[in-house]
Amino acid sequence: MRIGRYEVDAIQTGAFALDGGAMFGVVPRALWERKIPADALHRIPMALRSLLVRGEGRVMLVDTGIGSTKWSERERARYAIDHGTHELTRALAAHGVAPEQVTDVLLTHLHFDHAGGATTEAPDGTLRPTFPKAAYYLQRRNLAWAEHPTEKDQASYLARDFQPIMDAGQLTLLDGPDTSGAALGIEGLELYVSDGHTEAQQLPILTDGTHTVAYGGDLVPTSAHVPIPWLMAYDIRPLQTMEEKRTLLARAARDAWTLVYEHDPHHAATRILETDRGFEPGDPVTL
């Protein structure tokens, strides 16, 4: 999809699975399983989908998936981590991009399924940034939270995903949405900063005034999560998540945005419809 001076592609970097009840919180299983059926271990399949933005001499990646080099066999089995069909470097190569060519990595937040691919474990066990020439961008408040998470979400933040980037001097910290456009220097880029799922998740919205692509991250991780009350148990402030979703989806429906789903196993993106029953996903959109 072309947005102004930039080519925007959704790329899949792997697949994994999480407990369906955790992914849908208080929504009854009888309802959510109609959307995404669970396996024998009550897990639902989930995509790991990043956004690739190219143009004006820039190659920007939004989120990096779960990573393929740092997981034990036990962890791979627990999360059903699968890179057989999709993997980050192969997905980039399919678009003619090598890791050394990536200029910018925008991390929505530092949960392991979003930032795991940001670093790589070498054969000797050392950790390094996956993209050696890239500037990595993160909200300052999310880094502070990741370094001192709560008991509720400490398993989601792994220092191995971000400490090597800091050690290499490649991390740029942002302070809210107001400075985001100037900091990245990408025309038409807005960051929607959300605090319901975790502290200071940043979701990119790219527009040329006619067409707009927004990245749902973990605010709207799948098309099944479009209805306002369909929340994850992982959210640290669920009521705030609802209001943040309402604001984002209202804009998306009004202005016919394309909303990209980071974890939807079936649809990369859709439009958003506002009906008398609330918000609903529209027809699938190909990026």
C-alpha atoms as a printed R data frame, in Angstrom:
    type eleno elety resid chain resno       x       y      z
1   ATOM     1    CA   MET     A     1   0.000   0.000  0.000
2   ATOM     2    CA   ARG     A     2   1.284   3.431 -0.917
3   ATOM     3    CA   ILE     A     3   0.939   6.189  1.705
4   ATOM     4    CA   GLY     A     4   2.334   9.411  0.285
5   ATOM     5    CA   ARG     A     5   6.061   8.918 -0.253
6   ATOM     6    CA   TYR     A     6   6.153   5.606  1.590
7   ATOM     7    CA   GLU     A     7   5.466   1.985  0.688
8   ATOM     8    CA   VAL     A     8   3.788   0.168  3.584
9   ATOM     9    CA   ASP     A     9   3.721  -3.638  3.876
10  ATOM    10    CA   ALA     A    10   2.495  -5.963  6.611
11  ATOM    11    CA   ILE     A    11   5.003  -8.799  7.087
12  ATOM    12    CA   GLN     A    12   4.553 -11.911  9.213
13  ATOM    13    CA   THR     A    13   7.574 -12.826 11.323
14  ATOM    14    CA   GLY     A    14   6.340 -16.032 12.935
15  ATOM    15    CA   ALA     A    15   3.469 -17.505 14.908
16  ATOM    16    CA   PHE     A    16   2.806 -18.458 18.512
17  ATOM    17    CA   ALA     A    17  -0.090 -19.194 20.860
18  ATOM    18    CA   LEU     A    18  -1.436 -17.882 24.157
19  ATOM    19    CA   ASP     A    19  -4.215 -18.969 26.474
20  ATOM    20    CA   GLY     A    20  -7.536 -17.965 24.927
21  ATOM    21    CA   GLY     A    21  -9.047 -16.986 28.257
22  ATOM    22    CA   ALA     A    22  -6.159 -14.620 28.941
23  ATOM    23    CA   MET     A    23  -6.480 -13.115 25.471
24  ATOM    24    CA   PHE     A    24 -10.196 -12.373 25.936
25  ATOM    25    CA   GLY     A    25 -10.512 -11.677 29.655
26  ATOM    26    CA   VAL     A    26 -14.138 -11.697 30.822
27  ATOM    27    CA   VAL     A    27 -15.570 -12.532 27.376
28  ATOM    28    CA   PRO     A    28 -17.150 -16.004 27.644
29  ATOM    29    CA   ARG     A    29 -15.306 -18.777 25.829
30  ATOM    30    CA   ALA     A    30 -18.477 -19.701 23.969
31  ATOM    31    CA   LEU     A    31 -18.279 -16.296 22.272
32  ATOM    32    CA   TRP     A    32 -14.555 -15.839 21.589
33  ATOM    33    CA   GLU     A    33 -14.042 -19.392 20.382
34  ATOM    34    CA   ARG     A    34 -16.411 -18.702 17.493
35  ATOM    35    CA   LYS     A    35 -13.852 -16.161 16.302
36  ATOM    36    CA   ILE     A    36 -10.583 -17.988 17.051
37  ATOM    37    CA   PRO     A    37 -10.890 -21.644 18.146
38  ATOM    38    CA   ALA     A    38  -8.531 -22.910 20.859
39  ATOM    39    CA   ASP     A    39  -6.327 -25.994 20.788
40  ATOM    40    CA   ALA     A    40  -6.339 -28.888 23.279
41  ATOM    41    CA   LEU     A    41  -4.265 -26.782 25.687
42  ATOM    42    CA   HIS     A    42  -6.797 -23.907 25.484
43  ATOM    43    CA   ARG     A    43  -4.393 -21.748 23.467
44  ATOM    44    CA   ILE     A    44  -5.383 -19.691 20.437
45  ATOM    45    CA   PRO     A    45  -3.121 -19.295 17.377
46  ATOM    46    CA   MET     A    46  -1.642 -15.838 16.962
47  ATOM    47    CA   ALA     A    47   0.315 -14.176 14.206
48  ATOM    48    CA   LEU     A    48   3.433 -12.100 14.750
49  ATOM    49    CA   ARG     A    49   2.912  -9.300 12.256
50  ATOM    50    CA   SER     A    50   5.198  -6.293 11.798
51  ATOM    51    CA   LEU     A    51   4.894  -3.247  9.591
52  ATOM    52    CA   LEU     A    52   7.563  -2.382  7.015
53  ATOM    53    CA   VAL     A    53   7.684   1.255  5.871
54  ATOM    54    CA   ARG     A    54  10.064   2.256  3.056
55  ATOM    55    CA   GLY     A    55  10.705   5.560  1.331
56  ATOM    56    CA   GLU     A    56  12.756   8.752  1.345
57  ATOM    57    CA   GLY     A    57  15.875   6.745  2.108
58  ATOM    58    CA   ARG     A    58  14.311   5.166  5.204
59  ATOM    59    CA   VAL     A    59  13.540   1.556  6.020
60  ATOM    60    CA   MET     A    60  11.433   1.456  9.177
61  ATOM    61    CA   LEU     A    61  10.218  -1.659 10.945
62  ATOM    62    CA   VAL     A    62   7.364  -1.475 13.451
63  ATOM    63    CA   ASP     A    63   7.792  -4.208 16.079
64  ATOM    64    CA   THR     A    64   9.988  -7.262 15.590
65  ATOM    65    CA   GLY     A    65   8.000 -10.314 16.646
66  ATOM    66    CA   ILE     A    66   9.057 -12.821 19.269
67  ATOM    67    CA   GLY     A    67  12.571 -13.543 18.007
68  ATOM    68    CA   SER     A    68  13.889 -16.898 16.837
69  ATOM    69    CA   THR     A    69  17.223 -17.333 18.635
70  ATOM    70    CA   LYS     A    70  16.706 -16.892 22.386
71  ATOM    71    CA   TRP     A    71  14.078 -19.462 23.360
72  ATOM    72    CA   SER     A    72  14.594 -22.818 25.083
73  ATOM    73    CA   GLU     A    73  12.796 -25.865 23.733
74  ATOM    74    CA   ARG     A    74  10.532 -25.823 26.781
75  ATOM    75    CA   GLU     A    75   9.560 -22.204 26.128
76  ATOM    76    CA   ARG     A    76   9.006 -22.897 22.442
77  ATOM    77    CA   ALA     A    77   6.595 -25.679 23.370
78  ATOM    78    CA   ARG     A    78   4.807 -23.559 25.985
79  ATOM    79    CA   TYR     A    79   4.085 -20.748 23.546
80  ATOM    80    CA   ALA     A    80   3.900 -22.925 20.403
81  ATOM    81    CA   ILE     A    81   6.548 -20.685 18.822
82  ATOM    82    CA   ASP     A    82   6.742 -21.452 15.124
83  ATOM    83    CA   HIS     A    83   9.168 -19.993 12.588
84  ATOM    84    CA   GLY     A    84   8.810 -22.771 10.040
85  ATOM    85    CA   THR     A    85   6.728 -20.725  7.611
86  ATOM    86    CA   HIS     A    86   7.457 -17.153  8.711
87  ATOM    87    CA   GLU     A    87  10.568 -15.604 10.266
88  ATOM    88    CA   LEU     A    88  11.741 -12.000 10.592
89  ATOM    89    CA   THR     A    89  14.886 -11.970  8.451
90  ATOM    90    CA   ARG     A    90  13.271 -14.147  5.778
91  ATOM    91    CA   ALA     A    91  10.225 -11.871  5.690
92  ATOM    92    CA   LEU     A    92  12.457  -8.848  5.212
93  ATOM    93    CA   ALA     A    93  14.514 -10.630  2.552
94  ATOM    94    CA   ALA     A    94  11.316 -11.338  0.614
95  ATOM    95    CA   HIS     A    95  11.018  -7.550  0.275
96  ATOM    96    CA   GLY     A    96  14.674  -7.128 -0.627
97  ATOM    97    CA   VAL     A    97  15.706  -5.842  2.806
98  ATOM    98    CA   ALA     A    98  18.748  -7.037  4.768
99  ATOM    99    CA   PRO     A    99  19.049  -6.349  8.526
100 ATOM   100    CA   GLU     A   100  21.899  -3.895  7.822
101 ATOM   101    CA   GLN     A   101  19.562  -1.819  5.631
102 ATOM   102    CA   VAL     A   102  16.977  -1.156  8.349
103 ATOM   103    CA   THR     A   103  17.352   2.468  9.450
104 ATOM   104    CA   ASP     A   104  14.627   2.695 12.106
105 ATOM   105    CA   VAL     A   105  12.874   0.271 14.452
106 ATOM   106    CA   LEU     A   106   9.764   1.566 16.191
107 ATOM   107    CA   LEU     A   107   8.904  -0.614 19.187
108 ATOM   108    CA   THR     A   108   5.305  -0.246 20.348
109 ATOM   109    CA   HIS     A   109   6.353  -1.601 23.754
110 ATOM   110    CA   LEU     A   110   8.831  -4.088 25.179
111 ATOM   111    CA   HIS     A   111   6.667  -7.180 25.727
112 ATOM   112    CA   PHE     A   112   8.584 -10.194 24.420
113 ATOM   113    CA   ASP     A   113   6.212 -10.888 21.527
114 ATOM   114    CA   HIS     A   114   6.782  -7.361 20.204
115 ATOM   115    CA   ALA     A   115  10.446  -6.725 20.988
116 ATOM   116    CA   GLY     A   116  11.895 -10.252 21.024
117 ATOM   117    CA   GLY     A   117  13.243  -9.944 17.499
118 ATOM   118    CA   ALA     A   118  14.946  -6.642 18.291
119 ATOM   119    CA   THR     A   119  17.999  -8.524 19.574
120 ATOM   120    CA   THR     A   120  19.699 -11.715 18.444
121 ATOM   121    CA   GLU     A   121  21.730 -14.338 20.268
122 ATOM   122    CA   ALA     A   122  24.987 -15.142 18.470
123 ATOM   123    CA   PRO     A   123  26.398 -18.699 18.399
124 ATOM   124    CA   ASP     A   124  28.747 -17.812 21.278
125 ATOM   125    CA   GLY     A   125  25.761 -16.797 23.417
126 ATOM   126    CA   THR     A   126  26.301 -13.046 23.267
127 ATOM   127    CA   LEU     A   127  23.347 -10.757 22.559
128 ATOM   128    CA   ARG     A   128  23.408  -7.963 19.997
129 ATOM   129    CA   PRO     A   129  20.911  -5.691 18.211
130 ATOM   130    CA   THR     A   130  19.416  -7.491 15.219
131 ATOM   131    CA   PHE     A   131  19.630  -4.294 13.162
132 ATOM   132    CA   PRO     A   132  23.161  -2.942 13.659
133 ATOM   133    CA   LYS     A   133  22.667   0.373 11.858
134 ATOM   134    CA   ALA     A   134  19.146   1.196 13.049
135 ATOM   135    CA   ALA     A   135  17.906   3.720 15.557
136 ATOM   136    CA   TYR     A   136  15.406   2.040 17.883
137 ATOM   137    CA   TYR     A   137  12.536   4.209 19.166
138 ATOM   138    CA   LEU     A   138  10.570   3.628 22.373
139 ATOM   139    CA   GLN     A   139   8.571   5.714 24.805
140 ATOM   140    CA   ARG     A   140  10.668   6.611 27.845
141 ATOM   141    CA   ARG     A   141   7.857   5.622 30.236
142 ATOM   142    CA   ASN     A   142   7.656   2.145 28.712
143 ATOM   143    CA   LEU     A   143  11.357   1.552 29.278
144 ATOM   144    CA   ALA     A   144  10.982   2.664 32.901
145 ATOM   145    CA   TRP     A   145   8.064   0.240 33.317
146 ATOM   146    CA   ALA     A   146   9.971  -2.608 31.639
147 ATOM   147    CA   GLU     A   147  12.903  -2.127 33.989
148 ATOM   148    CA   HIS     A   148  10.584  -2.269 37.023
149 ATOM   149    CA   PRO     A   149   7.438  -4.181 35.997
150 ATOM   150    CA   THR     A   150   4.675  -5.251 38.350
151 ATOM   151    CA   GLU     A   151   4.120  -8.817 39.483
152 ATOM   152    CA   LYS     A   152   1.228  -8.943 37.018
153 ATOM   153    CA   ASP     A   153   3.345  -8.328 33.911
154 ATOM   154    CA   GLN     A   154   6.953  -9.062 34.862
155 ATOM   155    CA   ALA     A   155   6.991 -12.273 32.798
156 ATOM   156    CA   SER     A   156   6.278 -10.238 29.657
157 ATOM   157    CA   TYR     A   157   9.356  -7.997 29.961
158 ATOM   158    CA   LEU     A   158  12.737  -9.627 29.331
159 ATOM   159    CA   ALA     A   159  15.904  -7.541 29.658
160 ATOM   160    CA   ARG     A   160  17.565  -9.583 26.906
161 ATOM   161    CA   ASP     A   161  15.184  -7.904 24.420
162 ATOM   162    CA   PHE     A   162  16.276  -4.348 25.153
163 ATOM   163    CA   GLN     A   163  19.469  -4.174 27.252
164 ATOM   164    CA   PRO     A   164  21.767  -4.969 24.278
165 ATOM   165    CA   ILE     A   165  20.182  -2.093 22.335
166 ATOM   166    CA   MET     A   166  20.890   0.277 25.207
167 ATOM   167    CA   ASP     A   167  24.440  -1.033 25.571
168 ATOM   168    CA   ALA     A   168  25.030  -0.393 21.859
169 ATOM   169    CA   GLY     A   169  23.772   3.194 22.171
170 ATOM   170    CA   GLN     A   170  21.015   2.584 19.609
171 ATOM   171    CA   LEU     A   171  17.944   3.386 21.735
172 ATOM   172    CA   THR     A   172  16.176   6.741 21.318
173 ATOM   173    CA   LEU     A   173  13.585   7.534 23.971
174 ATOM   174    CA   LEU     A   174  10.486   9.574 23.159
175 ATOM   175    CA   ASP     A   175   8.362  11.578 25.570
176 ATOM   176    CA   GLY     A   176   4.765  11.339 24.450
177 ATOM   177    CA   PRO     A   177   3.188  11.849 21.037
178 ATOM   178    CA   ASP     A   178   4.017  15.537 20.556
179 ATOM   179    CA   THR     A   179   7.684  14.975 19.742
180 ATOM   180    CA   SER     A   180   7.247  11.796 17.705
181 ATOM   181    CA   GLY     A   181   6.984  13.263 14.216
182 ATOM   182    CA   ALA     A   182  10.001  15.504 14.606
183 ATOM   183    CA   ALA     A   183  12.056  12.784 16.279
184 ATOM   184    CA   LEU     A   184  11.558  10.253 13.488
185 ATOM   185    CA   GLY     A   185  11.396  12.726 10.630
186 ATOM   186    CA   ILE     A   186   8.764  10.730  8.735
187 ATOM   187    CA   GLU     A   187   6.163  12.907  7.062
188 ATOM   188    CA   GLY     A   188   2.583  12.110  8.064
189 ATOM   189    CA   LEU     A   189   3.547   9.974 11.076
190 ATOM   190    CA   GLU     A   190   1.599  10.258 14.326
191 ATOM   191    CA   LEU     A   191   2.082   8.175 17.466
192 ATOM   192    CA   TYR     A   192  -0.981   7.275 19.496
193 ATOM   193    CA   VAL     A   193   0.263   6.682 23.055
194 ATOM   194    CA   SER     A   194  -1.849   4.258 25.049
195 ATOM   195    CA   ASP     A   195  -1.593   3.365 28.755
196 ATOM   196    CA   GLY     A   196  -4.313   0.741 29.186
197 ATOM   197    CA   HIS     A   197  -2.512  -2.405 28.037
198 ATOM   198    CA   THR     A   198   0.823  -1.345 29.475
199 ATOM   199    CA   GLU     A   199   2.523   1.928 30.298
200 ATOM   200    CA   ALA     A   200   3.141   4.073 27.193
201 ATOM   201    CA   GLN     A   201   2.469   1.755 24.299
202 ATOM   202    CA   GLN     A   202   3.026   3.776 21.092
203 ATOM   203    CA   LEU     A   203   0.969   2.967 18.000
204 ATOM   204    CA   PRO     A   204   2.007   4.511 14.666
205 ATOM   205    CA   ILE     A   205  -0.553   6.117 12.366
206 ATOM   206    CA   LEU     A   206   0.740   7.038  8.910
207 ATOM   207    CA   THR     A   207  -1.312   9.232  6.578
208 ATOM   208    CA   ASP     A   208  -0.961  11.218  3.382
209 ATOM   209    CA   GLY     A   209  -4.238  13.044  3.940
210 ATOM   210    CA   THR     A   210  -6.159  10.645  1.707
211 ATOM   211    CA   HIS     A   211  -5.133   7.185  2.886
212 ATOM   212    CA   THR     A   212  -4.228   6.191  6.436
213 ATOM   213    CA   VAL     A   213  -2.730   3.055  7.973
214 ATOM   214    CA   ALA     A   214  -2.836   2.528 11.745
215 ATOM   215    CA   TYR     A   215  -1.128  -0.256 13.671
216 ATOM   216    CA   GLY     A   216  -3.274  -1.832 16.369
217 ATOM   217    CA   GLY     A   217  -0.481  -3.336 18.481
218 ATOM   218    CA   ASP     A   218  -1.913  -4.714 21.700
219 ATOM   219    CA   LEU     A   219  -4.687  -2.137 21.883
220 ATOM   220    CA   VAL     A   220  -6.559  -3.991 19.122
221 ATOM   221    CA   PRO     A   221  -4.460  -7.154 18.630
222 ATOM   222    CA   THR     A   222  -6.923  -9.069 16.437
223 ATOM   223    CA   SER     A   223 -10.099  -8.280 14.534
224 ATOM   224    CA   ALA     A   224 -11.985 -10.178 17.249
225 ATOM   225    CA   HIS     A   225 -10.871  -7.485 19.707
226 ATOM   226    CA   VAL     A   226 -12.539  -4.628 17.812
227 ATOM   227    CA   PRO     A   227 -15.692  -4.559 20.002
228 ATOM   228    CA   ILE     A   228 -14.965  -2.216 22.904
229 ATOM   229    CA   PRO     A   229 -15.593  -4.693 25.789
230 ATOM   230    CA   TRP     A   230 -13.450  -7.449 24.225
231 ATOM   231    CA   LEU     A   231 -10.270  -6.929 26.250
232 ATOM   232    CA   MET     A   232  -7.268  -8.976 27.275
233 ATOM   233    CA   ALA     A   233  -6.683 -10.089 30.858
234 ATOM   234    CA   TYR     A   234  -3.117  -8.872 30.314
235 ATOM   235    CA   ASP     A   235  -4.239  -5.222 30.302
236 ATOM   236    CA   ILE     A   236  -3.029  -3.366 33.384
237 ATOM   237    CA   ARG     A   237  -5.828  -0.760 33.188
238 ATOM   238    CA   PRO     A   238  -8.778  -2.364 31.371
239 ATOM   239    CA   LEU     A   239 -11.192   0.550 31.713
240 ATOM   240    CA   GLN     A   240  -8.602   2.856 30.199
241 ATOM   241    CA   THR     A   241  -8.064   0.367 27.369
242 ATOM   242    CA   MET     A   242 -11.765   0.628 26.555
243 ATOM   243    CA   GLU     A   243 -11.652   4.413 26.264
244 ATOM   244    CA   GLU     A   244  -8.444   4.355 24.225
245 ATOM   245    CA   LYS     A   245  -9.982   1.842 21.849
246 ATOM   246    CA   ARG     A   246 -13.116   3.958 21.552
247 ATOM   247    CA   THR     A   247 -11.074   7.027 20.589
248 ATOM   248    CA   LEU     A   248  -8.892   5.222 18.052
249 ATOM   249    CA   LEU     A   249 -11.689   3.213 16.440
250 ATOM   250    CA   ALA     A   250 -13.954   6.254 16.131
251 ATOM   251    CA   ARG     A   251 -11.261   8.002 14.106
252 ATOM   252    CA   ALA     A   252 -10.621   4.868 12.057
253 ATOM   253    CA   ALA     A   253 -14.303   4.433 11.198
254 ATOM   254    CA   ARG     A   254 -14.870   8.112 10.433
255 ATOM   255    CA   ASP     A   255 -11.879   8.500  8.128
256 ATOM   256    CA   ALA     A   256 -11.833   5.011  6.543
257 ATOM   257    CA   TRP     A   257  -8.466   3.996  7.952
258 ATOM   258    CA   THR     A   258  -6.830   0.632  7.364
259 ATOM   259    CA   LEU     A   259  -6.188  -0.970 10.768
260 ATOM   260    CA   VAL     A   260  -3.359  -3.538 10.902
261 ATOM   261    CA   TYR     A   261  -3.713  -6.389 13.413
262 ATOM   262    CA   GLU     A   262  -0.441  -7.527 14.934
263 ATOM   263    CA   HIS     A   263  -1.740 -10.891 16.183
264 ATOM   264    CA   ASP     A   264  -4.736 -11.824 14.027
265 ATOM   265    CA   PRO     A   265  -4.139 -15.335 12.590
266 ATOM   266    CA   HIS     A   266  -6.502 -14.784  9.658
267 ATOM   267    CA   HIS     A   267  -6.572 -11.115  8.625
268 ATOM   268    CA   ALA     A   268  -3.646  -8.724  8.351
269 ATOM   269    CA   ALA     A   269  -5.867  -5.643  8.214
270 ATOM   270    CA   THR     A   270  -9.426  -4.387  7.775
271 ATOM   271    CA   ARG     A   271 -11.394  -1.172  7.696
272 ATOM   272    CA   ILE     A   272 -13.458  -0.340 10.790
273 ATOM   273    CA   LEU     A   273 -17.239   0.052 10.745
274 ATOM   274    CA   GLU     A   274 -19.351   1.876 13.322
275 ATOM   275    CA   THR     A   275 -22.840   0.364 13.539
276 ATOM   276    CA   ASP     A   276 -25.750   0.597 15.944
277 ATOM   277    CA   ARG     A   277 -24.137  -2.341 17.793
278 ATOM   278    CA   GLY     A   278 -20.792  -0.573 18.143
279 ATOM   279    CA   PHE     A   279 -17.539  -1.010 16.243
280 ATOM   280    CA   GLU     A   280 -16.973  -3.983 13.949
281 ATOM   281    CA   PRO     A   281 -14.216  -5.050 11.574
282 ATOM   282    CA   GLY     A   282 -15.002  -4.403  7.924
283 ATOM   283    CA   ASP     A   283 -13.732  -6.199  4.846
284 ATOM   284    CA   PRO     A   284 -10.121  -7.427  4.855
285 ATOM   285    CA   VAL     A   285  -7.530  -5.123  3.290
286 ATOM   286    CA   THR     A   286  -4.333  -6.368  1.643
287 ATOM   287    CA   LEU     A   287  -1.074  -4.562  2.372
